[in-house]
Amino acid sequence: MNKNTFQTVKLEKGEFNIYDFGTVKLHAYKTNDFIDDEVFIVEKMGKAVVIESPCFFENIWELTDYLKNLQVEGVLVAYHGAGATFLPDVPKYATQNAVDYSKNGGGKALVDQFTGAFGEIFDHSIHPITNIIGEGKVTIGGIDFNIKQTGEAFDVEIPEIHAVYTHMLGHDCHSIVAGAAHADAMIAELKKYIQKEYDLILTSHYTPEDLKDADTKIAYLENLKAIAADCGSAEEFKAAVQKQYPNYSGENYLDMTAGFFFS
């Protein structure tokens, strides 16, 4: 499946890119919110599973209305634990470390930060998880998923459409990179995606990408490490990265990365 082969449906706030795999459809919801969230719906035989949750009320209402003609069997809540007013009666699935990440770890810190920044338009309530899952195969609504636990939460492989969901990629935007060791781990994971020849790589903050984008991101991460090695402060590092990648979005993520490399 080519990442650019989709039907577009524009809504009042966000928009959908719909990929048709025959028996399975992927609805990629671009929220157009303040943090560029993406939510994914995997549909099969009238049933659907949602990957991640919108966290701004406008998007919660809009996506809920979009889903009214589908039977939603579950929501996989990985890295985005906020937005609990979204489908409150639908089962929520997560690994235990994802629960901890959202309630007490780095996810909670981000939710607190966003709550302070956006106020009442942001749903800071955390999804209560009804189904704790582990690594390996889980079937929801007749759709198979392979769960891979990560340091923070979990990634999701979708075998029927030969796709994988992870938190961040973004071939032309900055990512949160927690130092050189984290960059190496990200590179290793991206190389696995290339080896497995996934058709699509889905992420929380970008439209679906492909293996060429993975190659681009690997080069970026390798360069980040080299730039950091030549810099003596977060400010110098940030300026050097901005000079080499002047058109990249996600400057707030670059701020966080600079803080990690020069904590």
N, C-alpha and C positions, 0 to 999 in steps of 0.2 A: 504493500500500500504506500503510495507516494504521499508525503506529508501535505502536499498542496491539492490533493484530490478529495474535495469535500463540498458539501452544500452548506451555504451560510444562511442562518436565520437570525435576523436582527430583532432584538427586543428593545423595550424602552430604555433600559439601563445597560444591560450586557448584550452579548451575542453568542450564537452557537456555530461551531464548525461541526458538521455531522459527517462521519466517515461510515460508509456502508460496506460491510464485509460479507453481506449475504444474510446468513442467519443471525448475525450479530451486528449491531450498530454501536458506534462510539459517538456520544454527544459530548463535545468539548466546550464547556461553558466559560467564556471569557467575561469575567465580572465587570471589568473596567472600574474597579474600585481603587482606593488609594494605595494599595499594596499589590496591585496586579495579580490578584488571585485567579487560579483556574480550578474548576471543579469538573470531574469526569463522570459520565453516566454510561455504564455498559448495559445495553438492552438486548434481550433475547426472548423471543416468543411472548412479547407483551410484559415481561418482567424486567426489572432493572435493579442494578446495584450502583450506588453512588460512591465515588472515591473522593474523600475529603468533603469539607463543608464550607459554604460561604460564611463570612463572619460579619458582614455589614447588613443591617436590617433590610435595606432596599433590595439587595440581591437575594436574601432569604425569601422574601415575599415573592419576588419575580421567579425564582427557580422552583418554589413550591407550586406556583400556578402552572409552570411549564410541565411539571411532572404529574399533573392531575389525571392524565389519561394512561399512565403507566402504573403497574403494580410494583412499588418499590419494596424490595425484599430485605434490604440492609444498607448500611452506610459503613464504609471502611474509614475509620478516623485515625489517621497516622500522625502527620506533623501539625495539623491545624485543629486543635481541640476546641477552639471557641466556636460560638454560634449555636448553642444548644436549643434555641427556639426553632431551628430547622428540623423538620420531621421528628418531633418529639416522641411519637408513638412507634417509630420504626426501629428495629434492632440496630444497635451500634456495635461494631466489631473493632477490636484493637488488641495489640500485644500488651503485656503488662508493662514493659518499659515505655511504651507510648503513653499509657495511662500516667505513669510517673512523670514523664516529660511534660505532659500538659498540666498536671496538678501541682508539681513541686519543682520541676527542673527548668531547663532553658525555654521550653514552650510557655510556661507560666510567666517567666520574665518578659517574654515578647508580648504576651497578652496584656500584662500590666502596662507595658510601654505603650502599646496601641490604644489601650483604654484612656490613658492620660492624654494621648495625642488627638484622638478622634471623638472622645466623649460619648454622647448618647446615641450616635448613629452606629456605633460599634457594639456588637453583641459579645460581651466579655464572658458570658456564662459558658461553662465547660460541659461538653457532652458527657452524660453518664453512660459508661460502657456496660452493655448488657451481656456481651459475649467476649470473653477473653480467649484469644487465639494464640497459637504458637507457630513456629516455623513449619513450612511445608504446605501441603494442599488443603484448601478449604473450599467448599462448594456452597454458594449462596444463590438461591433462585435459579438453580440449574446451570449456573455458570461457575467454572472452575477458576480458582486463583491460586497462585503459589506465593506464599508469604516468606519474605526474607528479612529477618531482624537486623537492624542497623544500630549504631551507637546511640541514636536518639529515639528512634521509633521503628518503622518498618517500610520496606519497599514491597511492591506488588507486581508480580508477573501475571499477564493475562494471555495464556497459551493460545486460546482460540483466535486471537487477532495478532499474535506474535508481537506483543507490545509489553513494555515495562513502565511502571510508574515509580518515580523517585521524587525526592523533595525539590531539588534544584538542578538545572542545567543552564539554559540561556546562553546561546553561543555568542551573542553580542550584548550581554549585560553582565555586570559584576555579580558575584555570589558571595555568600558568607563563608569564608575560609578561615578556620580556626588554627592557623599556623601551618608550618611546612609538613608536619606529620599528617594533618587532615588533608592537605592538598595531595599528598601521596596516596592516601586512602581513596580519595575521589578519583584520582587517575586510574588506580587499579580497578575500581568498579566500572569506570567508563570503558576500559579495555575489555572487561568481561562482556559488556553490552555489544562491543564490536565483534568479539569472538562468537557470540550467540546470534549475531546478524539480525537483531530486532528490526522490525519495520518502523516502529514508532517508539519514541521515548517521551513519556508524559511527565510533566512536572507541575508543581503547585503554582508557579509564577510565570509560565510561558506557554505559548501555543505548542502543540505537538512538534517534536523535532526528530531528526534522523541521525544516522551514523556519521555523516559528514559534519554535523554539528558537534557530535561527540569528539571527533578529531580536533575541531577548532577549540573546544573547551580544554582538551588535554594540553594543547600548545599554550593556551592562556595560563593554565595552572602551573606549568613548568616555568613559564616566564615570571609569574608572580614570585616564585621561590627565588629566582635569580635576582629579581629587583630587590627583594627584601634583604638578600645577602649583601647587597651593595649600599644599603641605606642605614642610617643611624637613628632614625626616629620615625614615628608614625606619619608626621607631616611630610617628611622627605619622601617616604614610601608612597603616600597617597598622590603627591604631586608627580612623581615619576610614572606611576600607573596611569594617571589621567593624561599625561603627555603622550604615552604610547597607545592609549585607547580613548581618544577624545570623543568618540561617538557612542561609547557604551552607556547604557542606562544603569539604574540601580546604584546611584552614588551613596545612598544610605547604607547599602550592603558593603561598599568599599570602605566606608567609615568603620564599620564593625570589623572587617578584615584587618584593617590597619591596627585597630586596637588589639586584636588577637596576636598579630605578628610582633607587636611592640608593646606588650602589656606591662 
